[in-house]
Amino acid sequence: MKALRKIAVLGVTAGLMATGVLMTTPASADPVSSGFAAVGSDTLDASMNALANGTTASGASVRVAAAGSYFGSFDAFPTGSKIQTKPFGAYFVRPSGSGQGRDALRASITGNLWNGVSISGQVDIARSSSGPGGNANANGLLAYVPYARDAVSYAYKAQDAAAAAVLAELSQAQLNSIYSAAAPTVISGITINPRLPQSGSGTRSFFLGAIGVTTPGAAVPAADNTANGPAENDATVLGTNEIIPFSVANWVAQSNNVAPNTIGSTGVLLGSSIPGTAPFTGSGSSLVPNAPFYANTTFGRDTYLIVEYARINSASATYDANLASLVTQLTSYGTLPSTPGAVKTKFGFRAPSSTTVIRAYATL
């Protein structure tokens, strides 16, 4: 990795701590951490929780630590609830989604208030399901370190077999029409109602960008365009013939019984935004990402861990070797069952398309 090549890495294997009993499904993600704290994207929640709390999802006991110190990964939801990330630290509103995670990290670095509360030094890592976009800057103060490859499609709930036949595959052009329309779109006699995750969701912004929609049409409920809209990757909100963007990795993780279930009732399925290409292969609780779908340059995406660049740059006066080691371990992608990469694969991810760190934000 370009920005991490100066780091004196402690070694991924040395940092993976074996424990007596590890859970396949992550335990509570809201401990007060004596080490580093990660917040942000729901898409990366489950896999990061597993790596933080310990897991046997890959067939081996895996738990990531830096110099023997574990880290805390804090859930993105429920929106508006409060967390305390460090001993004696402030209680503050939980950052829900990629955008809020990034902004909370910025407040932690600068000392600016987060929802009226000082959270200086309370956030070390922000999980992000999207890159920096137009904020990329060669001299940026934040580092976006590639974590894993995901893809985005949509979940749907069909009223019957005829509706399912229409909703199972919707092209980029059809999705553009559905999400930019002023009223629900009718395709082959089926009325399709579009839904979106809350504003600030990385999956929301990525999906809208992928289908070429800048401003959603009035067919999308107004409440979906607010910070209190549906949670990211939550299909329980779906009514008949409704669709909503969904991380394929999150769907695979839930189906593999390693992530909390937000798919909801029977009849909710994952459609394909690339007609003719399935998002995943396998069946039951043995799903795996479908490489061609993830490789697609429109609907495939790399996800990131965001950190302050100076803290992972060994030439900086504020370099933190333990944080640099932790980030290196979390973003590594080995295939052996004892590696974080094997865990991330079980959670529906593939190796990122690039390991190059992206710097962003000239000012915070």
Order of alpha helices (4+ residues) and beta strands (2+ residues): alpha-beta-alpha-beta-beta-beta-beta-beta-alpha-beta-beta-beta-beta-alpha-alpha-beta-beta-alpha-beta-alpha-beta-beta-beta-alpha-beta-alpha-alpha-alpha-beta
